[in-house]
Amino acid sequence: MNLVLLITSLLGATIQGVPQISSEIKSIITGITTSVSAIVSSGVTSSVNPLTILAAISGVIASLKVIPNLPQNTLSIITGLDDAITAALQADAVAKTKVDPTQLQPIAPLP
């Protein structure tokens, strides 16, 4: 979940000073960042699927990438964050095919 918070925080910080990005999109990203931060700090992360949040952020990033005249450095950061999300989603998909969560057992504490 901390990876999700990091990506949303970086995205929020990156877009705030870019005038080509509408205030509506900035508001959406700020809302996502605030919500994720509240979830992480509450400690109640078992009911929230980080992959769902990453998929939502990926959609926001897709809309950012088509905004005309974005500064190259901003576009580079957005693309890097998109790559990180894609890698996380792909790693999770691979893990699901190689690990059967129903077979996982708690590790007995050491004496």
C-alpha positions in Angstrom: 0.0 0.0 0.0 3.0 2.3 0.6 3.9 2.0 -3.1 0.4 3.3 -4.0 0.8 6.2 -1.6 4.2 7.1 -3.0 2.9 7.0 -6.6 -0.1 9.1 -5.8 2.0 11.6 -3.8 4.5 12.0 -6.6 1.8 12.4 -9.2 0.0 15.0 -7.1 3.2 17.0 -6.5 4.2 16.8 -10.2 1.0 18.2 -11.6 0.3 21.0 -9.2 2.4 23.6 -10.9 1.5 22.7 -14.5 -1.0 25.2 -15.9 -2.0 22.9 -18.9 -3.6 20.5 -16.4 -7.1 21.5 -15.5 -8.1 22.2 -11.9 -10.7 19.3 -12.1 -7.9 16.8 -12.8 -5.7 18.3 -10.1 -8.7 18.0 -7.7 -9.3 14.4 -8.5 -5.6 13.5 -8.0 -5.5 15.5 -4.7 -8.6 13.6 -3.6 -7.1 10.2 -4.4 -3.9 11.1 -2.6 -5.7 12.3 0.5 -7.9 9.2 0.6 -5.0 6.8 0.1 -3.0 8.7 2.8 -6.0 8.4 5.2 -6.4 4.7 4.5 -2.7 4.0 5.0 -2.4 6.0 8.2 -5.6 4.3 9.6 -4.0 0.9 9.4 -7.1 -0.5 7.9 -5.7 -1.7 4.6 -7.1 -5.3 4.5 -10.4 -4.2 3.0 -8.8 -2.0 0.3 -7.3 -3.5 -2.7 -4.2 -1.6 -3.7 -4.5 -2.9 -7.3 -7.9 -1.3 -7.6 -6.3 2.1 -6.6 -3.4 1.6 -9.0 -5.8 0.8 -11.9 -7.8 4.0 -11.1 -4.6 6.1 -11.0 -3.5 4.5 -14.3 -6.7 5.8 -15.8 -6.0 9.3 -14.6 -2.5 9.1 -15.9 -3.8 8.0 -19.3 -5.9 11.1 -19.4 -2.9 13.3 -18.4 -0.7 11.8 -21.1 -3.0 13.2 -23.9 -3.1 16.8 -22.6 -1.4 18.9 -25.3 1.7 21.0 -24.6 2.7 19.4 -21.3 6.3 20.3 -20.4 8.6 17.5 -21.3 9.9 17.0 -17.7 6.3 16.7 -16.4 5.5 14.2 -19.2 8.6 12.2 -18.3 7.6 12.0 -14.6 4.0 11.0 -15.6 5.4 8.3 -18.0 7.7 7.0 -15.3 4.8 6.7 -12.8 2.7 5.0 -15.4 5.6 2.5 -16.0 5.8 1.8 -12.2 2.0 1.2 -12.1 2.2 -1.1 -15.1 5.1 -3.1 -13.6 3.3 -3.5 -10.3 0.1 -4.7 -12.0 2.1 -7.1 -14.1 4.1 -8.4 -11.1 0.8 -9.0 -9.3 -0.6 -10.9 -12.2 2.5 -13.1 -12.4 2.4 -13.7 -8.6 -1.2 -14.8 -8.9 -0.3 -17.5 -11.4 2.7 -18.8 -9.4 1.3 -18.6 -5.9 -1.9 -20.3 -4.7 -3.0 -18.0 -1.8 -5.4 -20.8 -0.5 -2.3 -22.9 0.2 -0.6 -20.3 2.3 -0.3 -21.1 6.0 0.9 -19.0 8.9 4.4 -19.5 10.0 4.7 -21.0 13.5 6.5 -18.6 15.9 9.9 -19.6 17.0 10.2 -20.9 20.6 
